[in-house]
Amino acid sequence: MSEKQKLNLNRVSMPKQKPEARVHNFSEVALGYTQEQAREEASRCIQCKNPKCMEGCPVGIDIPGFIKAIAEDDLPRAARILKDKNSLPGICGRVCPQETQCEMTCVLAKKGSPIAIGRLERYVADWEQSHPKAIEQRKENVKPSSKKVAVIGSGPAGLTCAADLAKLGHEVTIMEALHVTGGVLTYGIPEFRLPKEIVRREVNYVASLGVKIKLDNVIGKISTVDELLQNGYDAVFLAPGAGAPMFLNIPGENLSGVYSANEFLTRTNLMKAYLFPQYDTPIQVGQRVAVFGGGNVAMDASRCALRLGAKEVYIIYRRSEVEMPARAEERENAKEEGVIFKLLSNPKRFIGNEQGRVTSVELYEMELGEPDESGRRRPIPRPGSEFIMDIDIAIPALGTKPNPIIPSSTAGLELTKWGTVKTDEATGRTSKARVWCGGDMATGSATVISAMGAARRAANDIHAFLTSREG
């Protein structure tokens, strides 16, 4: 770069709904870049000779390439570059934590704001959707392999693996336990963060590649993994996610009015409580809601509760905000909407009335000690600091773990001590021949993009296996 060239260190802001308006609706909060805003942001990229941003991308997108195409107003090229490595760009552009991955390694981050890679990805994906004929559907010059692969689950890992294998010529069938596709993208992430229509269009793209999708198909009940392998499938990729909720394990947690975040968000998203009164979903919100946890799921649950009519919503978190795993953007949005952060607090017990409904929670005040195995400072209760807080709904948002239905019905599938499927991180191979695994079933609750990265690695290894003598 010449001395005459000056770095633009300030990124273009993303337009979004005002807090006082959006707290009363489930429409998308972030409104997306205009053409001019996207071009201006893309023009900030200095096109490094050694782009570190790509090292931070789990699916290996040519980030400088698609950004340069935006700056040059060649959006068809930008879309082709994205779709080459990422079948779900509209989803990733909205929910992936770019700030801790590709954007964190951007050269501009050393002196100012990194390129808004996620926002630009979203812009291109949305442009492609509104210009369906602008990009020729390129047929891969790959001879059909005659090999059949069963993909269990239609979340981010399942969709990614299925798309990659279909592009390589294999016959792929996705088997989804629910009556709709998308997995956690549909039941777990609220409409205001990831509209269901975005998920549907990405699923439709995967289906357009020739992938078959079977709904209401609970593997472990309707058929087992062994039966799939015995009845014509050459390989199985396990990606059912981690849908079993974790709890606080404190007294009173079985009181009425205590939801797991998993149940609360499923009722809101999948059962369409957010469309009341069009859909009268059985969900009680109350006036004072306490959400326990500090991750993105806690932010989602608290913001849904406000939109569903709660007057006061609290985030109860045992550490300080510095240690919160939730994205900074989601914390900011929650605060703007009126969520109250009650930090350095931890529940001791729930208290109920004679009818068995929760009425309050007893909390400890906490202080931070030395770092624990996560690298965050360990929270320690302050003796004698207990206090009572009145609530009428409690929502533990502590993460999830894999449902045991597949492991319990699959002989030879080795698990970790956490109940996840033991896999080779580089290939996704499990202890069972012809079975691979990726996403939350292998790692526990993690990000969408990390699940997609694992799925791409597994798809490459499955392809190598199917096209070798071994397969």
C-alpha positions as CSV (number, residue, x, y, z in Angstrom):
1,M,0.0,0.0,0.0
2,S,1.4,3.4,-1.0
3,E,1.8,6.2,1.6
4,K,-1.0,8.1,-0.3
5,Q,-3.5,5.4,0.5
6,K,-5.2,5.9,3.8
7,L,-6.9,3.1,5.7
8,N,-10.6,3.5,6.5
9,L,-10.7,2.2,10.0
10,N,-14.4,2.7,10.7
11,R,-16.9,0.2,9.5
12,V,-20.3,1.1,8.0
13,S,-23.0,0.8,10.6
14,M,-25.8,-1.8,10.1
15,P,-29.3,-0.2,10.1
16,K,-31.6,-1.8,12.5
17,Q,-35.1,-1.3,14.1
18,K,-35.3,1.1,17.0
19,P,-35.5,-0.7,20.4
20,E,-38.9,0.9,21.3
21,A,-40.4,-0.5,18.1
22,R,-38.7,-3.9,17.8
23,V,-39.5,-5.0,21.4
24,H,-43.2,-5.2,20.2
25,N,-42.6,-7.4,17.2
26,F,-40.6,-10.4,16.0
27,S,-39.5,-8.9,12.7
28,E,-35.7,-9.0,12.0
29,V,-33.8,-6.5,14.1
30,A,-30.9,-5.9,11.8
31,L,-32.1,-4.5,8.5
32,G,-29.1,-5.3,6.3
33,Y,-26.9,-3.1,4.1
34,T,-28.1,-1.1,1.1
35,Q,-26.1,-1.5,-2.1
36,E,-24.2,1.7,-1.4
37,Q,-23.4,0.7,2.2
38,A,-22.2,-2.7,1.1
39,R,-20.0,-1.2,-1.6
40,E,-18.6,1.3,0.8
41,E,-17.8,-1.4,3.4
42,A,-16.3,-3.7,0.9
43,S,-14.1,-0.9,-0.4
44,R,-12.4,-0.8,3.0
45,C,-10.8,-4.2,2.4
46,I,-7.1,-3.7,1.5
47,Q,-6.9,-7.1,-0.2
48,C,-4.0,-8.5,1.8
49,K,-1.4,-10.7,0.0
50,N,-1.7,-13.1,3.0
51,P,-5.3,-12.8,4.1
52,K,-5.5,-13.8,7.7
53,C,-9.3,-13.6,7.6
54,M,-9.5,-16.9,5.7
55,E,-7.6,-18.7,8.5
56,G,-10.4,-17.7,10.8
57,C,-13.1,-19.2,8.6
58,P,-14.1,-22.8,9.5
59,V,-15.5,-23.5,6.0
60,G,-12.7,-21.8,4.1
61,I,-14.5,-19.1,2.2
62,D,-12.5,-17.0,-0.2
63,I,-13.3,-13.9,1.8
64,P,-11.1,-11.3,-0.1
65,G,-12.5,-12.7,-3.3
66,F,-16.2,-12.2,-2.6
67,I,-15.5,-8.8,-0.9
68,K,-13.6,-7.6,-4.0
69,A,-16.5,-8.7,-6.2
70,I,-18.9,-6.6,-4.1
71,A,-16.6,-3.5,-4.3
72,E,-16.6,-4.0,-8.1
73,D,-20.4,-4.4,-8.3
74,D,-20.1,-7.9,-9.5
75,L,-22.6,-9.6,-7.2
76,P,-23.1,-12.7,-9.3
77,R,-19.4,-13.4,-8.9
78,A,-19.6,-12.7,-5.2
79,A,-22.5,-15.1,-4.8
80,R,-20.6,-17.9,-6.7
81,I,-17.6,-17.5,-4.5
82,L,-19.6,-17.8,-1.4
83,K,-21.6,-20.8,-2.6
84,D,-18.5,-22.5,-3.6
85,K,-17.6,-23.2,0.1
86,N,-20.8,-22.3,2.0
87,S,-24.3,-23.6,1.2
88,L,-25.9,-21.5,3.9
89,P,-24.6,-17.9,3.5
90,G,-27.8,-16.2,4.5
91,I,-27.8,-18.1,7.8
92,C,-24.1,-17.6,8.5
93,G,-24.2,-13.9,7.7
94,R,-26.8,-13.5,10.4
95,V,-25.8,-15.8,13.3
96,C,-22.2,-16.7,13.1
97,P,-19.8,-15.1,15.6
98,Q,-17.5,-13.5,13.0
99,E,-16.1,-11.2,15.6
100,T,-14.2,-14.2,17.2
101,Q,-13.3,-15.9,13.9
102,C,-12.7,-14.3,10.5
103,E,-13.1,-10.7,11.6
104,M,-10.9,-11.1,14.6
105,T,-8.0,-12.0,12.3
106,C,-8.6,-9.2,9.8
107,V,-5.5,-6.9,9.5
108,L,-7.6,-3.8,10.0
109,A,-8.7,-5.0,13.5
110,K,-5.2,-4.1,14.7
111,K,-5.8,-0.4,14.3
112,G,-9.6,0.0,14.1
113,S,-12.7,-1.9,13.0
114,P,-12.3,-5.1,11.0
115,I,-14.2,-5.5,7.7
116,A,-17.8,-6.4,8.4
117,I,-17.4,-9.8,6.7
118,G,-20.7,-11.3,8.2
119,R,-22.8,-8.3,7.1
120,L,-21.4,-8.5,3.6
121,E,-22.0,-12.2,3.4
122,R,-25.6,-11.6,4.4
123,Y,-25.9,-8.8,1.8
124,V,-24.7,-11.1,-1.0
125,A,-27.0,-14.0,0.1
126,D,-30.0,-11.7,0.3
127,W,-29.2,-10.2,-3.1
128,E,-29.0,-13.6,-4.7
129,Q,-32.4,-14.6,-3.3
130,S,-34.0,-11.5,-4.8
131,H,-32.2,-12.1,-8.2
132,P,-32.8,-15.9,-8.7
133,K,-32.0,-15.8,-12.4
134,A,-28.9,-13.7,-12.1
135,I,-26.7,-16.7,-11.5
136,E,-26.6,-19.7,-13.8
137,Q,-27.1,-23.0,-11.9
138,R,-23.9,-24.7,-12.7
139,K,-24.0,-28.4,-13.0
140,E,-21.0,-30.0,-11.4
141,N,-19.1,-32.2,-13.9
142,V,-19.2,-35.1,-11.6
143,K,-20.4,-38.5,-12.7
144,P,-23.0,-39.9,-10.3
145,S,-21.3,-42.3,-7.9
146,S,-24.1,-44.7,-7.2
147,K,-23.2,-44.4,-3.6
148,K,-25.9,-43.6,-1.0
149,V,-25.4,-41.6,2.1
150,A,-27.9,-41.1,5.0
151,V,-27.6,-37.8,6.8
152,I,-29.3,-37.7,10.2
153,G,-30.6,-34.2,11.0
154,S,-31.3,-31.1,8.9
155,G,-29.5,-28.6,11.1
156,P,-26.4,-26.7,9.9
157,A,-24.1,-29.7,10.0
158,G,-26.5,-32.0,8.2
159,L,-27.4,-29.5,5.5
160,T,-23.7,-28.7,4.9
161,C,-22.6,-32.3,4.7
162,A,-25.5,-33.2,2.4
163,A,-24.9,-30.3,0.0
164,D,-21.2,-31.1,-0.3
165,L,-21.8,-34.8,-0.9
166,A,-24.5,-34.1,-3.5
167,K,-22.1,-31.8,-5.3
168,L,-19.6,-34.6,-5.4
169,G,-22.2,-36.9,-7.2
170,H,-23.4,-39.0,-4.3
171,E,-27.1,-39.8,-3.6
172,V,-28.0,-38.2,-0.3
173,T,-31.0,-38.5,1.9
174,I,-31.5,-36.3,5.0
175,M,-33.6,-37.8,7.8
176,E,-35.2,-35.2,10.1
177,A,-37.0,-36.1,13.3
178,L,-39.2,-33.1,13.4
179,H,-42.0,-32.1,11.0
180,V,-39.9,-29.2,9.6
181,T,-36.3,-28.8,8.4
182,G,-33.6,-26.6,9.9
183,G,-33.0,-28.2,13.3
184,V,-31.8,-25.6,15.8
185,L,-31.9,-23.0,13.1
186,T,-35.7,-23.3,13.2
187,Y,-36.6,-24.3,16.7
188,G,-33.8,-22.6,18.6
189,I,-33.1,-19.2,17.0
190,P,-35.8,-16.5,17.2
191,E,-37.4,-14.9,14.1
192,F,-36.0,-11.5,14.9
193,R,-32.5,-12.9,14.6
194,L,-32.9,-15.5,11.9
195,P,-36.2,-15.4,10.0
196,K,-37.7,-18.8,9.2
197,E,-37.9,-17.8,5.5
198,I,-34.2,-17.5,5.3
199,V,-33.8,-21.1,6.7
200,R,-36.4,-22.3,4.2
201,R,-34.6,-20.8,1.2
202,E,-31.3,-22.3,2.3
203,V,-32.9,-25.7,2.7
204,N,-34.5,-25.3,-0.7
205,Y,-31.1,-24.7,-2.2
206,V,-29.7,-27.9,-0.7
207,A,-32.8,-29.8,-2.0
208,S,-32.2,-28.3,-5.5
209,L,-28.8,-30.1,-5.5
210,G,-30.8,-33.4,-5.5
211,V,-30.8,-34.1,-1.8
212,K,-33.9,-36.0,-0.6
213,I,-35.4,-35.0,2.7
214,K,-37.6,-37.2,4.9
215,L,-39.4,-35.5,7.8
216,D,-40.9,-37.1,10.9
217,N,-38.1,-39.7,10.7
218,V,-36.7,-40.5,14.2
219,I,-33.6,-42.5,13.7
220,G,-33.3,-44.9,16.7
221,K,-37.1,-45.5,16.5
222,I,-38.3,-45.8,12.9
223,S,-35.0,-47.4,12.0
224,T,-31.6,-47.7,13.5
225,V,-28.2,-46.7,12.1
226,D,-27.4,-50.4,11.7
227,E,-30.6,-50.9,9.7
228,L,-29.7,-48.0,7.4
229,L,-26.3,-49.6,6.7
230,Q,-27.8,-53.0,6.1
231,N,-30.5,-51.6,3.7
232,G,-28.5,-49.9,1.0
233,Y,-26.7,-46.9,2.6
234,D,-23.0,-46.9,2.1
235,A,-22.3,-44.3,4.8
236,V,-24.1,-42.5,7.6
237,F,-23.4,-39.0,8.9
238,L,-24.8,-38.3,12.3
239,A,-25.9,-34.6,12.8
240,P,-29.0,-34.6,15.0
241,G,-27.7,-31.8,17.2
242,A,-27.9,-31.6,20.9
243,G,-31.5,-31.2,21.8
244,A,-31.7,-32.4,25.4
245,P,-31.7,-29.5,27.9
246,M,-29.4,-29.1,30.9
247,F,-30.8,-27.9,34.2
248,L,-29.6,-26.1,37.4
249,N,-30.4,-29.2,39.6
250,I,-31.6,-27.0,42.5
251,P,-34.7,-27.4,44.7
252,G,-37.9,-26.3,43.2
253,E,-36.9,-26.7,39.6
254,N,-39.9,-28.9,39.0
255,L,-42.4,-26.1,39.8
256,S,-44.8,-25.0,37.2
257,G,-43.5,-21.9,35.5
258,V,-39.9,-23.2,35.2
259,Y,-39.1,-23.8,31.5
260,S,-35.8,-25.0,30.0
261,A,-34.7,-22.4,27.4
262,N,-35.0,-25.3,24.9
263,E,-38.7,-25.8,25.6
264,F,-39.4,-22.0,25.8
265,L,-37.7,-21.3,22.5
266,T,-39.3,-24.3,20.8
267,R,-42.7,-23.2,21.9
268,T,-42.0,-19.7,20.7
269,N,-40.3,-20.5,17.4
270,L,-41.5,-23.9,16.2
271,M,-45.0,-23.8,17.7
272,K,-45.4,-20.1,16.6
273,A,-46.2,-18.5,20.0
274,Y,-44.7,-15.3,18.4
275,L,-47.7,-15.2,16.0
276,F,-50.4,-15.0,18.8
277,P,-53.3,-14.7,18.4
278,Q,-53.1,-16.3,15.0
279,Y,-51.5,-19.3,16.8
280,D,-52.6,-19.7,20.4
281,T,-49.6,-21.7,21.5
282,P,-49.6,-22.9,25.2
283,I,-46.9,-20.8,26.7
284,Q,-47.1,-18.7,29.9
285,V,-44.8,-15.7,30.1
286,G,-45.9,-13.8,33.3
287,Q,-44.8,-10.4,34.4
288,R,-41.3,-11.0,36.0
289,V,-39.1,-13.4,34.1
290,A,-35.7,-14.6,35.2
291,V,-33.4,-16.2,32.6
292,F,-30.4,-18.1,34.0
293,G,-27.2,-18.1,31.9
294,G,-25.0,-15.8,29.9
295,G,-24.9,-17.2,26.3
296,N,-26.7,-16.4,23.1
297,V,-29.6,-18.7,24.1
298,A,-30.1,-16.7,27.3
299,M,-30.2,-13.5,25.3
300,D,-32.7,-15.1,22.8
301,A,-35.0,-16.3,25.6
302,S,-35.0,-13.0,27.4
303,R,-35.7,-11.0,24.3
304,C,-38.5,-13.4,23.3
305,A,-40.1,-13.0,26.8
306,L,-40.2,-9.3,26.4
307,R,-41.9,-9.6,23.0
308,L,-44.4,-12.0,24.4
309,G,-45.5,-9.5,27.1
310,A,-43.3,-9.8,30.1
311,K,-43.0,-6.5,32.0
312,E,-39.6,-7.2,33.6
313,V,-37.0,-9.6,32.3
314,Y,-33.7,-10.4,34.1
315,I,-30.6,-12.2,33.0
316,I,-29.1,-13.9,36.1
317,Y,-25.5,-14.7,35.5
318,R,-22.9,-15.9,38.0
319,R,-20.0,-14.1,36.5
320,S,-19.4,-10.6,35.2
321,E,-20.3,-9.4,31.7
322,V,-16.6,-9.7,30.7
323,E,-16.9,-13.5,31.0
324,M,-20.3,-13.8,29.2
325,P,-20.1,-16.1,26.2
326,A,-22.9,-14.3,24.4
327,R,-22.0,-12.2,21.4
328,A,-21.4,-8.5,22.2
329,E,-24.0,-7.6,19.5
330,E,-26.7,-9.7,21.2
331,R,-25.9,-8.3,24.7
332,E,-26.2,-4.8,23.3
333,N,-29.5,-5.6,21.6
334,A,-30.9,-7.1,24.8
335,K,-29.9,-4.1,26.9
336,E,-31.4,-1.7,24.4
337,E,-34.6,-3.6,24.6
338,G,-34.8,-3.4,28.3
339,V,-33.4,-6.7,29.6
340,I,-31.9,-6.2,33.0
341,F,-28.5,-7.8,33.7
342,K,-28.2,-9.1,37.2
343,L,-24.6,-10.2,37.3
344,L,-22.5,-12.0,39.9
345,S,-25.7,-13.8,41.1
346,N,-26.5,-17.5,41.2
347,P,-29.6,-19.4,42.2
348,K,-29.9,-21.5,45.3
349,R,-33.5,-22.6,45.1
350,F,-36.9,-21.8,43.5
351,I,-39.8,-21.1,45.9
352,G,-43.4,-21.9,45.0
353,N,-46.9,-21.4,46.3
354,E,-49.5,-23.9,47.4
355,Q,-50.6,-24.5,43.8
356,G,-47.1,-25.5,42.8
357,R,-46.2,-22.5,40.8
358,V,-42.9,-20.7,41.1
359,T,-43.2,-17.3,42.9
360,S,-39.6,-16.4,43.7
361,V,-35.9,-17.5,43.5
362,E,-33.3,-17.4,46.3
363,L,-30.0,-16.1,45.0
364,Y,-26.4,-15.9,46.2
365,E,-24.2,-13.0,45.5
366,M,-21.0,-14.2,43.9
367,E,-17.4,-13.0,43.6
368,L,-14.7,-14.0,41.1
369,G,-11.7,-16.1,42.1
370,E,-9.0,-17.7,40.1
371,P,-9.6,-18.9,36.5
372,D,-11.1,-22.3,36.0
373,E,-10.5,-24.8,33.2
374,S,-12.5,-22.6,30.8
375,G,-10.0,-19.8,31.4
376,R,-12.7,-17.6,33.0
377,R,-12.5,-16.6,36.7
378,R,-14.3,-19.1,38.9
379,P,-17.4,-17.7,40.6
380,I,-17.5,-18.2,44.4
381,P,-20.6,-17.6,46.6
382,R,-20.2,-14.9,49.2
383,P,-21.2,-16.3,52.6
384,G,-24.4,-14.9,54.1
385,S,-25.3,-13.0,50.8
386,E,-28.5,-14.9,50.1
387,F,-31.5,-12.8,49.0
388,I,-35.0,-13.4,47.6
389,M,-36.2,-12.2,44.2
390,D,-39.9,-12.3,43.1
391,I,-40.5,-13.9,39.7
392,D,-43.3,-15.9,38.1
393,I,-41.4,-17.5,35.2
394,A,-37.9,-19.0,35.3
395,I,-35.9,-20.1,32.3
396,P,-32.6,-22.0,32.8
397,A,-30.5,-21.4,29.7
398,L,-27.5,-23.6,30.5
399,G,-26.9,-25.3,27.2
400,T,-27.9,-28.7,25.8
401,K,-26.5,-32.2,25.4
402,P,-27.2,-34.9,22.8
403,N,-30.3,-37.0,23.0
404,P,-29.3,-40.6,23.9
405,I,-31.7,-42.2,21.4
406,I,-29.2,-42.8,18.7
407,P,-26.2,-43.9,20.8
408,S,-28.4,-46.2,22.9
409,S,-29.6,-47.9,19.7
410,T,-26.3,-48.1,17.9
411,A,-23.9,-50.8,18.9
412,G,-20.2,-50.0,18.8
413,L,-20.6,-46.2,18.9
414,E,-18.1,-44.9,21.4
415,L,-19.1,-41.9,23.6
416,T,-17.1,-39.3,25.6
417,K,-17.7,-38.8,29.3
418,W,-20.0,-35.9,28.4
419,G,-22.3,-38.2,26.3
420,T,-21.1,-36.8,23.0
421,V,-20.1,-39.1,20.2
422,K,-16.3,-39.6,20.1
423,T,-15.0,-38.5,16.7
424,D,-11.8,-37.8,14.9
425,E,-11.7,-34.0,14.7
426,A,-10.0,-34.0,11.3
427,T,-12.3,-36.4,9.6
428,G,-15.5,-36.9,11.7
429,R,-15.0,-40.6,11.8
430,T,-16.5,-42.5,14.8
431,S,-15.6,-45.8,16.3
432,K,-18.2,-47.5,14.1
433,A,-17.3,-48.4,10.6
434,R,-19.1,-46.3,7.9
435,V,-20.4,-43.9,10.4
436,W,-19.3,-40.2,10.8
437,C,-20.5,-37.5,13.1
438,G,-20.4,-33.7,13.3
439,G,-21.9,-30.7,15.0
440,D,-23.3,-30.5,18.5
441,M,-23.7,-34.3,18.8
442,A,-19.9,-34.5,18.6
443,T,-18.9,-31.3,20.5
444,G,-21.9,-30.4,22.6
445,S,-23.5,-27.0,22.2
446,A,-21.4,-24.9,19.8
447,T,-21.7,-22.4,17.0
448,V,-23.4,-22.9,13.6
449,I,-20.3,-22.3,11.7
450,S,-18.2,-24.7,13.7
451,A,-20.8,-27.4,13.0
452,M,-20.6,-26.5,9.3
453,G,-16.8,-26.7,9.4
454,A,-16.9,-30.2,10.9
455,A,-19.5,-31.3,8.4
456,R,-17.3,-30.1,5.5
457,R,-14.4,-32.1,6.8
458,A,-16.6,-35.2,7.3
459,A,-18.0,-34.8,3.8
460,N,-14.5,-34.8,2.3
461,D,-13.6,-37.9,4.2
462,I,-16.8,-39.7,3.4
463,H,-16.2,-38.9,-0.3
464,A,-12.6,-40.2,-0.1
465,F,-13.9,-43.4,1.6
466,L,-16.7,-43.9,-1.0
467,T,-14.4,-43.5,-3.9
468,S,-11.6,-45.7,-2.6
469,R,-11.3,-49.4,-2.6
470,E,-12.3,-49.3,1.1
471,G,-15.7,-47.9,0.1
